[in-house]
Amino acid sequence: MTTITLPKVRYRELKRKAHAYDSILRFIEGDFFSPPPIRSTRRILSEFEKIGKYKKEFLKSLGKGLMRSSYFKK
């Protein structure tokens, strides 16, 4: 086995990045690609509107996309 010596600052940086990678991996391997629990387009749009951070154009575009999807109900 070969021994590698690193400065403490570099070690902490590598350890932080490894922890971040592990967190992302756990998130992706979890329930990331499962379908959303809500199938009502009206309810989804209502929730987005409640947040108050989205422009009307975005909400309109989102609504059109949801309506075209075979997964969501009208």
N, CA, C and O atoms as CSV, one atom per row, in Angstrom:
chain,resi,resn,atom,element,x,y,z
A,1,MET,N,N,0.843,-1.183,0.000
A,1,MET,CA,C,0.000,0.000,0.000
A,1,MET,C,C,0.886,1.243,0.000
A,1,MET,O,O,1.919,1.283,0.669
A,2,THR,N,N,0.477,2.234,-0.743
A,2,THR,CA,C,1.225,3.475,-0.836
A,2,THR,C,C,0.582,4.522,0.058
A,2,THR,O,O,-0.642,4.644,0.100
A,3,THR,N,N,1.398,5.267,0.764
A,3,THR,CA,C,0.913,6.323,1.635
A,3,THR,C,C,1.007,7.652,0.907
A,3,THR,O,O,2.026,7.963,0.290
A,4,ILE,N,N,-0.056,8.430,0.982
A,4,ILE,CA,C,-0.096,9.747,0.361
A,4,ILE,C,C,-0.275,10.781,1.465
A,4,ILE,O,O,-1.102,10.608,2.361
A,5,THR,N,N,0.493,11.840,1.397
A,5,THR,CA,C,0.398,12.915,2.377
A,5,THR,C,C,-0.248,14.124,1.711
A,5,THR,O,O,0.186,14.578,0.652
A,6,LEU,N,N,-1.297,14.635,2.357
A,6,LEU,CA,C,-2.019,15.799,1.849
A,6,LEU,C,C,-2.045,16.892,2.908
A,6,LEU,O,O,-2.075,16.604,4.105
A,7,PRO,N,N,-2.034,18.126,2.475
A,7,PRO,CA,C,-2.261,19.198,3.451
A,7,PRO,C,C,-3.676,19.070,4.024
A,7,PRO,O,O,-4.584,18.599,3.339
A,8,LYS,N,N,-3.857,19.476,5.244
A,8,LYS,CA,C,-5.143,19.342,5.928
A,8,LYS,C,C,-6.260,20.060,5.169
A,8,LYS,O,O,-7.386,19.567,5.114
A,9,VAL,N,N,-5.958,21.207,4.591
A,9,VAL,CA,C,-6.956,21.973,3.843
A,9,VAL,C,C,-7.443,21.168,2.644
A,9,VAL,O,O,-8.644,21.115,2.377
A,10,ARG,N,N,-6.527,20.547,1.929
A,10,ARG,CA,C,-6.889,19.741,0.758
A,10,ARG,C,C,-7.710,18.518,1.174
A,10,ARG,O,O,-8.678,18.156,0.506
A,11,TYR,N,N,-7.316,17.888,2.278
A,11,TYR,CA,C,-8.043,16.725,2.798
A,11,TYR,C,C,-9.495,17.098,3.118
A,11,TYR,O,O,-10.424,16.371,2.764
A,12,ARG,N,N,-9.679,18.237,3.789
A,12,ARG,CA,C,-11.029,18.670,4.153
A,12,ARG,C,C,-11.863,18.962,2.906
A,12,ARG,O,O,-13.051,18.643,2.856
A,13,GLU,N,N,-11.229,19.572,1.898
A,13,GLU,CA,C,-11.926,19.866,0.652
A,13,GLU,C,C,-12.374,18.577,-0.037
A,13,GLU,O,O,-13.514,18.476,-0.489
A,14,LEU,N,N,-11.484,17.601,-0.118
A,14,LEU,CA,C,-11.828,16.317,-0.740
A,14,LEU,C,C,-12.919,15.594,0.044
A,14,LEU,O,O,-13.810,14.978,-0.542
A,15,LYS,N,N,-12.844,15.670,1.346
A,15,LYS,CA,C,-13.845,15.023,2.194
A,15,LYS,C,C,-15.222,15.684,2.005
A,15,LYS,O,O,-16.242,14.996,1.953
A,16,ARG,N,N,-15.242,17.029,1.902
A,16,ARG,CA,C,-16.490,17.755,1.692
A,16,ARG,C,C,-17.110,17.388,0.338
A,16,ARG,O,O,-18.319,17.184,0.238
A,17,LYS,N,N,-16.277,17.307,-0.693
A,17,LYS,CA,C,-16.771,16.948,-2.028
A,17,LYS,C,C,-17.286,15.515,-2.061
A,17,LYS,O,O,-18.298,15.232,-2.702
A,18,ALA,N,N,-16.600,14.617,-1.381
A,18,ALA,CA,C,-17.052,13.224,-1.329
A,18,ALA,C,C,-18.405,13.126,-0.631
A,18,ALA,O,O,-19.273,12.361,-1.052
A,19,HIS,N,N,-18.580,13.896,0.430
A,19,HIS,CA,C,-19.852,13.881,1.154
A,19,HIS,C,C,-20.977,14.438,0.260
A,19,HIS,O,O,-22.082,13.897,0.242
A,20,ALA,N,N,-20.687,15.514,-0.475
A,20,ALA,CA,C,-21.684,16.098,-1.378
A,20,ALA,C,C,-22.056,15.101,-2.470
A,20,ALA,O,O,-23.232,14.953,-2.802
A,21,TYR,N,N,-21.072,14.426,-3.021
A,21,TYR,CA,C,-21.327,13.411,-4.052
A,21,TYR,C,C,-22.216,12.302,-3.500
A,21,TYR,O,O,-23.173,11.891,-4.156
A,22,ASP,N,N,-21.909,11.819,-2.306
A,22,ASP,CA,C,-22.719,10.762,-1.691
A,22,ASP,C,C,-24.159,11.219,-1.476
A,22,ASP,O,O,-25.096,10.447,-1.678
A,23,SER,N,N,-24.333,12.470,-1.066
A,23,SER,CA,C,-25.686,13.004,-0.855
A,23,SER,C,C,-26.468,13.051,-2.161
A,23,SER,O,O,-27.638,12.673,-2.201
A,24,ILE,N,N,-25.827,13.511,-3.220
A,24,ILE,CA,C,-26.484,13.582,-4.530
A,24,ILE,C,C,-26.827,12.183,-5.025
A,24,ILE,O,O,-27.918,11.958,-5.549
A,25,LEU,N,N,-25.922,11.265,-4.864
A,25,LEU,CA,C,-26.143,9.887,-5.302
A,25,LEU,C,C,-27.322,9.256,-4.563
A,25,LEU,O,O,-28.143,8.578,-5.179
A,26,ARG,N,N,-27.412,9.470,-3.264
A,26,ARG,CA,C,-28.545,8.929,-2.493
A,26,ARG,C,C,-29.859,9.525,-2.980
A,26,ARG,O,O,-30.868,8.825,-3.063
A,27,PHE,N,N,-29.849,10.819,-3.303
A,27,PHE,CA,C,-31.054,11.483,-3.787
A,27,PHE,C,C,-31.483,10.899,-5.127
A,27,PHE,O,O,-32.659,10.593,-5.322
A,28,ILE,N,N,-30.547,10.745,-6.041
A,28,ILE,CA,C,-30.864,10.241,-7.377
A,28,ILE,C,C,-31.308,8.781,-7.333
A,28,ILE,O,O,-32.234,8.391,-8.045
A,29,GLU,N,N,-30.667,7.993,-6.521
A,29,GLU,CA,C,-31.019,6.570,-6.441
A,29,GLU,C,C,-32.345,6.359,-5.734
A,29,GLU,O,O,-32.958,5.299,-5.859
A,30,GLY,N,N,-32.786,7.352,-5.001
A,30,GLY,CA,C,-34.029,7.225,-4.250
A,30,GLY,C,C,-35.235,7.242,-5.155
A,30,GLY,O,O,-35.409,6.353,-5.988
A,31,ASP,N,N,-36.055,8.233,-4.998
A,31,ASP,CA,C,-37.338,8.307,-5.680
A,31,ASP,C,C,-37.339,9.391,-6.750
A,31,ASP,O,O,-38.387,9.970,-7.034
A,32,PHE,N,N,-36.216,9.669,-7.332
A,32,PHE,CA,C,-36.041,10.789,-8.247
A,32,PHE,C,C,-36.866,10.651,-9.525
A,32,PHE,O,O,-37.450,11.634,-9.982
A,33,PHE,N,N,-36.925,9.470,-10.104
A,33,PHE,CA,C,-37.592,9.295,-11.390
A,33,PHE,C,C,-39.018,8.766,-11.273
A,33,PHE,O,O,-39.625,8.402,-12.280
A,34,SER,N,N,-39.553,8.719,-10.071
A,34,SER,CA,C,-40.930,8.248,-9.937
A,34,SER,C,C,-41.886,9.361,-10.383
A,34,SER,O,O,-41.536,10.538,-10.309
A,35,PRO,N,N,-43.073,9.004,-10.839
A,35,PRO,CA,C,-44.028,10.021,-11.292
A,35,PRO,C,C,-44.507,10.873,-10.112
A,35,PRO,O,O,-44.542,10.394,-8.979
A,36,PRO,N,N,-44.871,12.114,-10.366
A,36,PRO,CA,C,-45.361,12.977,-9.292
A,36,PRO,C,C,-46.653,12.428,-8.693
A,36,PRO,O,O,-47.443,11.800,-9.397
A,37,PRO,N,N,-46.872,12.659,-7.402
A,37,PRO,CA,C,-48.064,12.110,-6.745
A,37,PRO,C,C,-49.367,12.799,-7.157
A,37,PRO,O,O,-50.440,12.210,-7.029
A,38,ILE,N,N,-49.288,14.029,-7.645
A,38,ILE,CA,C,-50.484,14.779,-8.037
A,38,ILE,C,C,-50.697,14.632,-9.533
A,38,ILE,O,O,-49.771,14.831,-10.320
A,39,ARG,N,N,-51.918,14.284,-9.927
A,39,ARG,CA,C,-52.207,14.114,-11.355
A,39,ARG,C,C,-53.157,15.175,-11.888
A,39,ARG,O,O,-53.544,15.118,-13.055
A,40,SER,N,N,-53.538,16.128,-11.075
A,40,SER,CA,C,-54.469,17.176,-11.485
A,40,SER,C,C,-53.684,18.401,-11.966
A,40,SER,O,O,-52.931,19.000,-11.199
A,41,THR,N,N,-53.863,18.768,-13.240
A,41,THR,CA,C,-53.151,19.935,-13.773
A,41,THR,C,C,-53.603,21.215,-13.073
A,41,THR,O,O,-52.791,22.106,-12.822
A,42,ARG,N,N,-54.868,21.308,-12.764
A,42,ARG,CA,C,-55.382,22.502,-12.076
A,42,ARG,C,C,-54.716,22.665,-10.710
A,42,ARG,O,O,-54.326,23.766,-10.324
A,43,ARG,N,N,-54.598,21.582,-10.006
A,43,ARG,CA,C,-53.994,21.638,-8.666
A,43,ARG,C,C,-52.505,21.998,-8.749
A,43,ARG,O,O,-52.002,22.774,-7.936
A,44,ILE,N,N,-51.817,21.435,-9.722
A,44,ILE,CA,C,-50.398,21.730,-9.893
A,44,ILE,C,C,-50.207,23.209,-10.214
A,44,ILE,O,O,-49.368,23.876,-9.609
A,45,LEU,N,N,-50.987,23.723,-11.168
A,45,LEU,CA,C,-50.879,25.134,-11.529
A,45,LEU,C,C,-51.245,26.036,-10.348
A,45,LEU,O,O,-50.626,27.082,-10.151
A,46,SER,N,N,-52.225,25.643,-9.582
A,46,SER,CA,C,-52.627,26.415,-8.410
A,46,SER,C,C,-51.485,26.508,-7.401
A,46,SER,O,O,-51.236,27.571,-6.832
A,47,GLU,N,N,-50.802,25.402,-7.186
A,47,GLU,CA,C,-49.669,25.393,-6.248
A,47,GLU,C,C,-48.538,26.291,-6.746
A,47,GLU,O,O,-47.921,27.002,-5.953
A,48,PHE,N,N,-48.264,26.266,-8.041
A,48,PHE,CA,C,-47.231,27.128,-8.606
A,48,PHE,C,C,-47.624,28.601,-8.450
A,48,PHE,O,O,-46.777,29.437,-8.135
A,49,GLU,N,N,-48.904,28.922,-8.669
A,49,GLU,CA,C,-49.370,30.302,-8.535
A,49,GLU,C,C,-49.263,30.790,-7.096
A,49,GLU,O,O,-48.943,31.955,-6.861
A,50,LYS,N,N,-49.526,29.914,-6.131
A,50,LYS,CA,C,-49.444,30.283,-4.718
A,50,LYS,C,C,-48.045,30.740,-4.332
A,50,LYS,O,O,-47.889,31.598,-3.463
A,51,ILE,N,N,-47.038,30.180,-4.966
A,51,ILE,CA,C,-45.655,30.540,-4.641
A,51,ILE,C,C,-45.400,31.998,-4.982
A,51,ILE,O,O,-44.680,32.689,-4.261
A,52,GLY,N,N,-45.987,32.471,-6.077
A,52,GLY,CA,C,-45.879,33.867,-6.441
A,52,GLY,C,C,-44.560,34.283,-7.079
A,52,GLY,O,O,-44.288,35.478,-7.189
A,53,LYS,N,N,-43.750,33.347,-7.493
A,53,LYS,CA,C,-42.446,33.674,-8.075
A,53,LYS,C,C,-42.377,33.427,-9.575
A,53,LYS,O,O,-41.343,33.675,-10.195
A,54,TYR,N,N,-43.445,32.951,-10.156
A,54,TYR,CA,C,-43.417,32.578,-11.567
A,54,TYR,C,C,-44.231,33.565,-12.394
A,54,TYR,O,O,-45.300,34.010,-11.975
A,55,LYS,N,N,-43.716,33.899,-13.563
A,55,LYS,CA,C,-44.407,34.808,-14.459
A,55,LYS,C,C,-45.605,34.109,-15.088
A,55,LYS,O,O,-45.647,32.884,-15.197
A,56,LYS,N,N,-46.575,34.915,-15.498
A,56,LYS,CA,C,-47.793,34.390,-16.134
A,56,LYS,C,C,-47.451,33.575,-17.381
A,56,LYS,O,O,-48.077,32.549,-17.650
A,57,GLU,N,N,-46.445,34.040,-18.148
A,57,GLU,CA,C,-46.057,33.332,-19.369
A,57,GLU,C,C,-45.569,31.921,-19.049
A,57,GLU,O,O,-45.883,30.967,-19.760
A,58,PHE,N,N,-44.789,31.803,-17.959
A,58,PHE,CA,C,-44.292,30.484,-17.563
A,58,PHE,C,C,-45.437,29.578,-17.144
A,58,PHE,O,O,-45.491,28.414,-17.541
A,59,LEU,N,N,-46.345,30.106,-16.348
A,59,LEU,CA,C,-47.471,29.304,-15.875
A,59,LEU,C,C,-48.358,28.854,-17.040
A,59,LEU,O,O,-48.867,27.733,-17.056
A,60,LYS,N,N,-48.529,29.746,-18.004
A,60,LYS,CA,C,-49.321,29.393,-19.181
A,60,LYS,C,C,-48.637,28.270,-19.966
A,60,LYS,O,O,-49.290,27.322,-20.400
A,61,SER,N,N,-47.325,28.384,-20.143
A,61,SER,CA,C,-46.557,27.365,-20.853
A,61,SER,C,C,-46.575,26.032,-20.095
A,61,SER,O,O,-46.707,24.965,-20.695
A,62,LEU,N,N,-46.442,26.114,-18.782
A,62,LEU,CA,C,-46.500,24.906,-17.955
A,62,LEU,C,C,-47.858,24.231,-18.101
A,62,LEU,O,O,-47.939,23.011,-18.243
A,63,GLY,N,N,-48.911,25.020,-18.065
A,63,GLY,CA,C,-50.261,24.474,-18.217
A,63,GLY,C,C,-50.443,23.771,-19.546
A,63,GLY,O,O,-51.031,22.691,-19.603
A,64,LYS,N,N,-49.940,24.379,-20.628
A,64,LYS,CA,C,-50.042,23.747,-21.943
A,64,LYS,C,C,-49.305,22.415,-21.966
A,64,LYS,O,O,-49.809,21.422,-22.490
A,65,GLY,N,N,-48.120,22.409,-21.397
A,65,GLY,CA,C,-47.331,21.174,-21.371
A,65,GLY,C,C,-48.013,20.081,-20.570
A,65,GLY,O,O,-48.018,18.918,-20.973
A,66,LEU,N,N,-48.587,20.453,-19.437
A,66,LEU,CA,C,-49.284,19.462,-18.607
A,66,LEU,C,C,-50.523,18.925,-19.315
A,66,LEU,O,O,-50.839,17.739,-19.214
A,67,MET,N,N,-51.219,19.797,-20.026
A,67,MET,CA,C,-52.417,19.366,-20.745
A,67,MET,C,C,-52.093,18.373,-21.865
A,67,MET,O,O,-52.883,17.478,-22.163
A,68,ARG,N,N,-50.923,18.544,-22.475
A,68,ARG,CA,C,-50.525,17.637,-23.554
A,68,ARG,C,C,-50.040,16.289,-23.025
A,68,ARG,O,O,-50.017,15.304,-23.762
A,69,SER,N,N,-49.656,16.243,-21.761
A,69,SER,CA,C,-49.122,15.014,-21.186
A,69,SER,C,C,-50.245,14.000,-20.972
A,69,SER,O,O,-51.316,14.345,-20.475
A,70,SER,N,N,-49.993,12.771,-21.347
A,70,SER,CA,C,-50.989,11.722,-21.145
A,70,SER,C,C,-51.056,11.283,-19.685
A,70,SER,O,O,-51.999,10.593,-19.295
A,71,TYR,N,N,-50.086,11.665,-18.884
A,71,TYR,CA,C,-50.053,11.258,-17.475
A,71,TYR,C,C,-51.039,12.058,-16.636
A,71,TYR,O,O,-51.693,11.505,-15.753
A,72,PHE,N,N,-51.150,13.359,-16.905
A,72,PHE,CA,C,-51.953,14.229,-16.059
A,72,PHE,C,C,-53.402,14.310,-16.517
A,72,PHE,O,O,-53.710,14.253,-17.708
A,73,LYS,N,N,-54.289,14.447,-15.515
A,73,LYS,CA,C,-55.713,14.641,-15.791
A,73,LYS,C,C,-55.974,16.120,-15.925
A,73,LYS,O,O,-55.234,16.943,-15.386
A,74,LYS,N,N,-57.025,16.460,-16.644
A,74,LYS,CA,C,-57.397,17.879,-16.781
A,74,LYS,C,C,-58.156,18.353,-15.595
A,74,LYS,O,O,-58.549,19.519,-15.538
